[in-house]
Amino acid sequence: MRDALNGLQENGYCIIRGSTIQELQKFASDLGQIVYTTEVQVNINSRALVTSDRELKLHTDHHAVNYIAWYCHKQSTAGGESVLLDTNLILPKLSNHDVQALRGIHAYEHKVFDDDAEQHPILSKSESNDLEVYYSYWLMDDKDRVNIHFQKLKELIEESKPLKFRLEANDVLILNNKRVLHGRTEIQGDKDRHLTRYWIK
């Protein structure tokens, strides 16, 4: 797991092929505390995007979550590829003025935990002065979606060439939720895709 940890620190994500869920849980506990677990399976009656079969555009999850880990139990026969974008590749293209403006623009929170605030800034600074990202286009106010600084960030994301790959059974994906945007392609085929997702603080 040392190589995985090095990859996570250097690239913001790591993929571990042919692992076990017990190994993932051990690695996750070394990163922090698992605070929320979700079974990611297609449910046509669900209103939640995560359990739909639709494409998920690049985004982050809950702002307080440091890492997200997925364990793949089974993959669909078509579609459902994971999509990642390291924001360290695009944030340097923003001006200081853009960054300051984005720190004042907020997106709605996922409202999962009892003490969740209503909103959180798109960009904020960590204790080590690194920029942290909280980005979900569908959680924005209409007025903020047309803000010129937000539009610049959105265009940089949409013009990027994200990494796309396919998780197979027993594969693990772990990423830095405050650095790497993630999404997925539409789930097609038999749609019998099953991942377990862990939020780690």
C-alpha positions in Angstrom: 0.0 0.0 0.0 3.0 2.3 0.2 3.0 2.8 -3.5 -0.7 3.7 -3.3 -0.1 6.2 -0.6 2.8 7.8 -2.6 0.5 8.0 -5.7 -2.3 9.6 -3.6 0.1 12.2 -2.3 1.7 12.9 -5.7 -1.2 12.7 -8.1 -4.2 13.2 -5.8 -5.5 9.7 -6.5 -4.5 6.1 -6.7 -5.9 2.9 -8.2 -5.3 -0.5 -6.6 -6.0 -3.4 -8.9 -7.1 -6.7 -7.4 -7.6 -5.8 -3.8 -10.0 -6.8 -1.0 -12.6 -4.7 0.8 -10.7 -5.5 4.1 -7.5 -4.1 2.6 -9.3 -1.0 1.5 -10.9 -0.4 4.9 -7.5 -0.8 6.5 -5.9 1.7 4.1 -8.9 4.1 4.7 -8.4 3.9 8.4 -4.8 4.9 8.0 -5.9 8.0 6.1 -8.5 9.1 8.7 -12.0 8.1 10.0 -14.6 6.6 7.7 -17.7 8.8 8.4 -20.2 7.7 5.8 -20.7 4.7 3.5 -22.9 4.4 0.5 -23.7 1.4 -1.7 -23.5 2.7 -5.3 -25.9 0.7 -7.4 -28.4 1.7 -10.0 -31.9 2.3 -8.6 -34.3 3.6 -11.2 -36.7 4.8 -8.5 -34.0 6.9 -6.8 -33.8 10.6 -7.2 -30.2 10.7 -6.1 -27.7 11.2 -8.9 -25.2 8.7 -7.3 -27.6 5.8 -7.6 -29.0 6.8 -11.0 -27.7 5.4 -14.3 -27.0 8.9 -15.6 -23.7 10.5 -16.4 -22.2 12.4 -13.5 -20.3 15.5 -14.5 -17.1 16.4 -12.7 -17.6 17.4 -9.1 -16.5 17.0 -5.5 -18.4 15.5 -2.7 -19.1 16.9 0.8 -16.6 19.7 1.5 -15.6 18.3 4.9 -14.6 14.9 3.4 -10.8 14.7 2.8 -10.7 11.4 0.9 -13.2 9.3 -1.0 -12.6 5.6 -1.6 -14.5 3.2 -3.8 -14.4 -0.6 -3.8 -15.7 -2.2 -7.0 -17.8 -5.4 -6.4 -19.0 -5.6 -10.0 -18.9 -3.5 -13.1 -21.6 -2.9 -15.7 -21.1 -4.6 -19.1 -20.9 -1.1 -20.7 -20.4 2.4 -19.5 -19.8 3.5 -15.9 -16.2 4.6 -16.5 -14.6 6.7 -13.8 -13.6 10.2 -14.8 -11.0 12.3 -12.8 -9.5 15.8 -13.1 -6.7 17.0 -10.9 -7.5 20.7 -10.2 -3.8 21.3 -9.6 -3.6 21.3 -13.4 -6.2 24.1 -13.9 -6.1 26.3 -10.8 -2.8 27.9 -11.8 -4.6 29.2 -14.9 -6.8 31.4 -12.8 -5.7 34.9 -11.9 -5.3 36.1 -8.3 -8.4 38.1 -8.9 -10.3 35.0 -10.0 -9.2 33.1 -7.0 -10.3 35.8 -4.5 -13.6 36.1 -6.2 -14.2 32.4 -6.2 -13.4 32.3 -2.5 -16.5 34.5 -2.1 -18.8 32.3 -4.2 -20.6 29.5 -2.4 -22.3 26.2 -3.4 -25.0 24.5 -1.4 -23.8 21.8 0.9 -24.9 18.2 0.6 -26.6 18.3 4.0 -25.6 14.9 5.3 -24.4 15.6 8.8 -26.3 17.3 11.6 -23.9 20.2 11.8 -23.7 20.9 8.1 -23.8 24.6 7.0 -26.1 25.7 4.2 -23.2 26.6 1.9 -19.5 26.3 1.4 -17.0 28.4 -0.7 -16.0 27.1 -4.2 -12.4 27.8 -3.2 -10.8 28.0 0.3 -7.4 27.8 1.8 -6.1 24.9 3.9 -4.0 25.3 7.0 -1.0 24.7 4.8 -2.2 27.5 2.5 -3.1 25.1 -0.4 -6.3 25.8 -2.4 -9.1 23.4 -1.7 -12.0 22.9 -4.1 -15.7 22.4 -3.5 -17.4 22.1 -6.9 -20.8 20.9 -7.9 -22.4 22.8 -10.8 -25.9 21.6 -9.8 -25.5 23.0 -6.3 -25.0 26.6 -7.5 -27.4 29.5 -7.4 -28.4 30.7 -10.9 -26.8 34.1 -10.3 -23.5 32.5 -9.3 -23.5 30.2 -12.3 -23.3 33.2 -14.6 -20.6 34.9 -12.5 -17.6 35.6 -14.8 -15.1 34.1 -12.4 -17.2 31.0 -11.9 -17.7 30.8 -15.7 -13.9 30.9 -16.2 -13.4 28.0 -13.7 -16.2 26.0 -15.4 -14.7 26.6 -18.9 -11.3 25.4 -17.7 -12.9 22.2 -16.3 -14.9 21.6 -19.5 -11.9 22.2 -21.8 -9.7 19.9 -19.8 -8.8 16.3 -20.8 -9.7 14.3 -17.7 -8.4 10.8 -17.0 -11.0 8.1 -17.8 -10.7 4.5 -16.8 -12.8 1.5 -15.9 -12.9 -0.1 -12.5 -13.3 -3.9 -12.5 -14.3 -6.3 -9.7 -11.9 -6.0 -6.7 -10.4 -2.7 -7.9 -10.1 0.2 -5.5 -10.0 4.0 -6.3 -9.0 6.5 -3.7 -8.8 10.3 -4.2 -8.3 13.6 -2.5 -11.8 15.1 -2.5 -10.5 18.6 -2.0 -8.1 18.4 -5.0 -9.5 15.9 -7.6 -12.9 16.3 -9.3 -14.6 13.0 -10.1 -17.5 11.8 -12.2 -18.6 8.9 -14.3 -19.9 8.1 -17.8 -23.5 6.9 -18.2 -24.1 3.4 -16.9 -25.2 1.2 -19.8 -25.4 -2.5 -20.6 -26.8 -4.7 -17.8 -26.4 -1.8 -15.4 -25.4 -4.4 -12.7 -22.7 -2.1 -11.4 -22.0 -2.2 -7.6 -19.4 0.0 -5.8 -19.1 0.7 -2.1 -18.1 4.4 -1.4 -16.4 5.6 1.7 -16.1 9.2 2.9 -13.0 9.7 5.0 -12.3 12.7 7.3 
